[in-house]
Amino acid sequence: DFLDAPWVENGRFARHVAPAANPPLATLTGGGRALWPQVITTRGHLGRGGSWPYVVDTIEPPFRNPWNALLFFSGHDFLPDGTAMLCTVQGDVWHVGGLDGPLEQVRWRRYASGLHQALGLVVAGGNVYVLGRDQITRLHDRNGDGEADYYECFSNAYPTSTGGHDFLCGLERDASGRFYTASSALGLLRIAADGRSIETLATGFRNPDGLGLAPDGTLTVPNSEGEWTPTSMVCEIRPGGHYGYPGPRDGHAPDLPLVYLPRGLDNASGGQ
């Protein structure tokens, strides 16, 4: 690959052609000084065992932080070393350590910021992928200082909606490297492993706040009660299926979900 770019020298345009691996601006692409070097420590509380099939540990977020950043978490995944990456609706990504012991010193550091309504995150191949309303962003820490230096557009193959309630929610990745997400307007999307193309696998979801991908490849998508959705539900996806919203398709009744969730149990289904 070659870089072919205009530049300015002595007030005139000049053309620079060089291998992309070593362009004239190489000294400016290795990552700058850290913007958020602060590490914030909080405590956690281990859940108690008993007759329950699982326990819930409670981890205190750093609600008090130097940037007054809000912490409405919307996605997470784990790095190979057991630390976690968490994204927030407001567009931050946090790197969290100290999760493998008594939770006495949980360490938080801001890793990235300025993303557009981040509602899903996947760690794959050492990279952090964050789902935004505008694109899937792949984050790189080029100088190893604990912050993302390069925000790469991995995929903007899906259209951006202006619908106030049409959120793109949930990000999953299968063994072939393909990504999945869902929205009311677009349905359940499969994004190619190279990020260049999308396909719609199913439609008819009202505010699908997340999705699930089982080990055998089964996909599940929630559907929130409202128009053409008699109650909240979780749908097991049949390719080409339509699950109700915003009305019947081609005169056919909607596909039935895997399970209905009555209002007394759940009134706005989320990610699985």
N, C-alpha and C positions, 0 to 999 in steps of 0.2 A: 504494500500500500504506500501511496505517495501523498504528501501534502502539497497542494497547489493553491496558494493563497496570496491575496494582495497585502501589501504592507506600505508604510510611508517612510521614506528616507529623504531628509533634507527638503521636506515639504512637497515631495512628489511621490506618486504611486510607484511602487516597485513590486516585482513578482518574485515570490520565493517558492521554489520547487525543491523538495527534499524528501528523503524517506520519512514516512510518518513516525517511525520509531525514534527518529532523532531530528525533529524539525528545528528551525531557528528559535522557536519559542520554548524549547524543551525545558529550559531552566524555570519557566513559569508554570509548568504543568505537573510538578511533583508534589504539590500540596504545600500550603502555607502554615503559618503559626496556628496553634489551636485557639479557637474562639471560645470554647467552654471547657477549660481545663479542670474546673471544680468537680470534685467527687463528693457526693452527698451520701451520708450514711444514715440508714434507718434500721429499726428493729422489726422482727417478725415474731409470730407466735405459732408454735406447732399445734396442730389439731390433736384432739384426744381420740384414742381408739375406743372400741366398744363393740356394740352390736351392728354398727353401720358397716356397709361394704367398702367404704372409703372414708378418709378423713380430709378435712379442709384446713390447710395452713393459711394464716392471715399475714400478709406482708404490707407494711405501711408505706405508701408512696411518699415522695418528698414534696408534699403540698406546698411547703415553704421552700422556695428556691430563688436564686438571684434574679431570675427573669420573670417571676410571677407567672410561669407557664402553667396552663391548665392541664390536668392529667385525666382526660377522658379516654381511657385506653380502648383501642379498637382492633388490635391484632398483635400476635406475638409468635415467636418461634425461638428455638434454642440453637446455639452454636455448639460445635463438637466438644468444647471444653465445659459444657454445662451452664454457661452463662446465657442470658436471654436478651433478645431484642424485642422491644415493645414500641408500637406506634400509637399516636393519639389522633383523635379527630381533628385537633387543631394543627396537625402537620409536623409534629416532632417525632423523633425516634430516640429512644433511650436504651443504653446498654446497662444491664443489671447483673451484678455478680453477688457472690456470697449466698447462693441459693441451695447449696448442697450440704449444709450443716444445721446447727441449731437456730439459724436465722438471726443471730445476735448482731451481725454487721452486714446488712444488705447494702451493697454499694451501687449507687446510681450515677451515671454520667450521660449527659446529652450528646448524642452521636450525630444527629442531623436535624435540620429544621427547615421550615418554609415549604413543605409539601402540601399538595392541594387535597384536603379532606381525606387523609390517609385512613382507609378502612380495611386493611388487610396487609399481612406481612409474611413472607416466606424466606427462610435461609436455605440456600442450595449452592453446593460447590464452593463454599466459602464466601459467597456473595449474599447481600441482603437485598431482597426485592420488596418494594412497597407499592401497594395498590393505591392510586390516586384517582380522582374523578377525571383527570385529564390524561393520565398515562400510568404505566408501570415503570417505576424508577429503580434502577440498579445502583446501589451505593458502593463506592470504593474508598477505602482508606489508603491512599497511595504512599504516605510517608510513615505509616504505622504509629501515629500519635494518638490513636483512639477516637478519631473523628473522621467522618466522611469528607473527603476532599473533592470528589468528582461525583456529580449527580447525573448519571447516564440515562437517557430515555431508552429503556429496553423495548417498550411497545406503546405506541399510540394508535394501534390499528382499530380500536373501537371508538365510536363517536362519543363526544361529550354532550351530555344532556343538560338542558336548562331547567328541567323539572325540579321544583323545590323539594319534592318528596322522592325523587328518583335517585336514590343513592346506589353507587356501585359498592357492594359489600362482599367481604370474604375473599380470600385468595388461597387457592390450593394448587398443588403441583403433583403430577403423577410420575410414575417411574420412567416415562418417556420424555420428561422435561416439559410437558405441556401444562399450561396454567388454566385455571377455571375461576370465574367470578360470575356474579348475577346482578341484575337490576330489573325494575318493573318494565322499563321501556324496551330493553334489549333481550331480556330472558336470560337463560343460562348460557354463558359463553365459554368456548374452548379456544385458547390462544396458542398458536403454534409455538414450538420450542424455540424458534428463532425470533419470536415476537412480531413477525411480519404480517400475519393474517389471523382472522378469527372465523369461527363458525358458531351458529346458534344451534344448541342441542335440544332446547325445549323452551316453551313460553308460558305465559299465563300466571306470573307470580306478582302478588301485590306486596310491595315493601319486603323483598326477600333479604332479611338482615343476616346474611351469611350463607354458608353452605358446608356440606360435609363430603369427604372423599374416603370411602372405606378401603381397607387393604386389598379387597378383590376388585376394586375399580368402580364399585357402586357409588353413584352420586345422589346426594339428598339435598333438597332446597326447601326452606321454610316458606310459608305463605301466611300473611297476617290478615286477620279478619277485616271485612269491609266489603266494598263493591264486588259482587259476584264471588265472594269468598265467605261462606256462611259462618265459618269459625276458623281459628288458626289451625295450622296443619304442618306436617312434614311430608314432603313428596319424595318418593323414590322415583328417580327419573327414568322414563322410557324415551329413548331418542325419538324426537319428533312430536313428543307429547305436548298437550296444552292443558293447563291446570286451573283455568277459570277466568282470570283477570285479563282484560277489562270486559269480558263477555265471551259468549260462545264463538268458536271459530269454524267457519265453513258449515254452520248449521248443526254441528255435533256437540253433544254434551261434553263437559270437561272430563279429563282423566281423573280417576279417584286417587287420593293421596295414600301414602303408607299408613298414616295415622292422623285422626282429628284430635285437636287439643281444645276442649271446651273452655269457655271464658273463666270458669272457676279454677282451672288449672294453668292456663296461659292465654293472655290476650294479645300477644305480639311476639310471634315465634322468632327466635334468634338463631345464631349459628350453632351447629351441632358439636 
